[in-house]
Amino acid sequence: MIDTILGLIFIFIARVLDVSMATTRTLLVVKGRKLAAASIGFFEAVVYVLALQKVFQTLDNPINLIVYALGFSVGNIAGILIEEKMAMGYITVQVITMVQPLELTLNLREQGFGVTVISGEGKQGTRYILQIVLGRKNLSKLKNIIDKWDPAAFITVFDARTIKGGIAMYKR
């Protein structure tokens, strides 16, 4: 009985590990981080084979399959949470505010953010688009500043796979 329970725990934990590694590896591939992705892929494959081997040893037990599938589901959530915590790479944030956009630009620059201002035409006339490139880990700080300035500001966030140049990049 204890062997069965330990086997189920092993299957679940191994599947959570392998799927969270797969999620992280995929995101690393998208961001062009080849070596890190390959390294994670190696360990992912080992853990996957070990979990699958345990399931195949006792195919007559449907609970193993259910635990395997549950580990897959939880692994996806874990992988996303891990990637969010790692906050790798850069993003581009575009901000449209009706509350003194040029003054907000100066405020953001004073706080170390590089801001490019683009003039655009909206439904109700000319609007300023503030474009900021920064490390993903700094997004919450930027959003807090903007939310205090204008809670109704329109904000879009894009992944920036590759960046080159620029004058100021938020480093705090």
Residue pairs with C-beta under 8 A, 6 or more apart in sequence:
4 61
7 54
7 58
7 64
8 63
8 64
8 67
10 51
10 54
11 51
11 54
11 55
11 64
11 67
11 68
11 71
12 67
12 68
12 70
12 71
12 74
13 71
14 47
14 48
14 50
14 51
14 54
14 71
15 51
15 67
15 68
15 70
15 71
15 72
15 74
15 75
16 71
16 74
16 75
16 78
17 47
17 75
18 44
18 47
18 48
18 51
18 75
19 71
19 72
19 74
19 75
19 76
19 78
19 79
20 75
20 76
20 78
20 79
20 82
21 40
21 41
21 43
21 44
21 47
21 79
22 44
22 75
22 79
23 75
23 76
23 78
23 79
23 80
23 82
23 83
24 40
24 79
24 82
24 83
24 86
25 37
25 40
25 41
25 44
26 37
27 83
27 88
28 36
28 37
28 40
28 88
29 37
30 159
30 161
31 88
31 89
31 159
31 161
32 161
32 162
33 88
51 68
51 71
54 64
55 64
55 65
55 68
58 64
87 135
87 136
87 137
87 139
88 136
89 135
89 136
89 159
89 160
89 161
90 133
90 134
90 135
90 136
90 159
90 160
90 163
91 133
91 134
91 135
91 136
91 139
91 157
91 158
91 159
91 160
92 131
92 132
92 133
92 157
92 158
92 159
92 160
93 131
93 132
93 133
93 134
93 139
93 142
93 155
93 156
93 157
93 158
94 129
94 130
94 131
94 132
94 155
94 156
94 157
94 158
95 101
95 104
95 129
95 130
95 131
95 132
95 146
95 153
95 154
95 155
96 120
96 122
96 127
96 128
96 129
96 130
96 153
96 154
97 104
97 128
97 130
97 146
97 149
97 150
97 152
97 153
97 154
98 127
98 150
98 152
99 149
99 150
99 153
101 117
101 127
101 128
101 130
102 117
102 128
104 130
104 146
104 149
104 150
105 115
105 117
105 128
105 130
107 145
107 149
108 115
108 130
108 132
108 142
108 145
109 115
109 168
111 145
111 170
112 168
112 170
112 171
112 172
113 132
113 134
113 142
113 168
113 170
114 132
114 133
114 134
114 166
114 167
114 168
114 169
114 170
115 130
115 131
115 132
116 130
116 131
116 132
117 128
117 129
117 130
117 131
118 128
118 129
118 130
118 131
119 126
119 127
119 128
119 129
120 126
120 127
120 128
120 129
121 127
132 142
133 160
133 163
133 166
133 169
134 142
134 169
134 170
135 169
135 170
138 170
138 172
139 157
141 170
141 172
142 170
143 155
146 153
146 155
147 153
